Amino acid sequence: MPLRLFTTLTAAGSGMWNALLIGAGVAVGERHQEVSRLLGTYSAVVLGALLIIVLGVAAWWLRGRRSRPGRA
């Protein structure tokens, strides 16, 4: 990908993401403690799910390597 296109798309994506986060901050206002607590709970759930997925993929990959003894 050409550097100019990459830079343009990155700047556009960053701008949209920042606008979304700023808008969310304005919408939340004074209830930021409640939102922070909820996000902490959901973050733990998502992290646990990702850990299970990573361990499952690693087990699948290792099992596949062991079943093909001729490959390094």
C-alpha positions in Angstrom: 0.0 0.0 0.0 1.4 3.4 -0.9 2.5 5.5 2.1 0.3 8.5 1.1 -2.9 6.2 1.0 -1.9 4.5 4.2 -1.4 7.8 6.0 -4.7 9.2 4.7 -6.7 6.2 5.7 -5.0 6.0 9.1 -5.8 9.7 9.8 -9.4 9.2 8.7 -9.9 6.2 10.8 -8.2 7.8 13.8 -10.4 10.9 13.4 -13.6 8.8 13.3 -12.5 6.8 16.3 -11.7 9.9 18.3 -15.0 11.5 17.4 -16.8 8.4 18.6 -15.0 8.4 21.9 -15.5 12.1 22.5 -19.2 11.8 21.7 -19.5 8.9 24.1 -17.7 10.9 26.8 -20.2 13.8 26.3 -23.1 11.5 26.3 -22.0 9.7 29.5 -21.3 13.0 31.4 -21.6 12.6 35.1 -22.4 8.8 35.0 -18.8 7.9 34.2 -18.3 5.9 37.4 -21.3 3.6 36.5 -20.1 3.2 32.9 -16.5 2.5 34.1 -17.8 -0.3 36.3 -19.8 -1.9 33.5 -16.9 -1.7 31.1 -14.7 -3.4 33.7 -17.1 -6.3 34.0 -17.5 -6.7 30.2 -13.7 -6.4 29.7 -13.1 -9.3 32.1 -15.7 -11.4 30.2 -14.1 -10.6 26.8 -10.6 -11.3 28.1 -11.7 -14.6 29.4 -13.3 -15.5 26.1 -10.2 -14.5 24.2 -8.0 -16.6 26.5 -10.2 -19.7 25.9 -10.0 -19.1 22.1 -6.2 -18.7 22.1 -5.8 -21.8 24.2 -8.1 -23.7 21.9 -6.3 -22.6 18.8 -2.9 -23.4 20.4 -4.1 -26.9 21.3 -5.5 -27.5 17.8 -2.2 -26.3 16.2 -0.1 -28.5 18.4 -2.3 -31.5 17.8 -2.0 -31.0 14.1 1.8 -30.8 14.3 2.0 -34.0 16.2 -0.1 -35.9 13.7 2.3 -35.1 10.9 5.7 -36.5 12.0 7.4 -35.9 8.6 7.0 -32.1 8.8 9.3 -29.9 10.8 
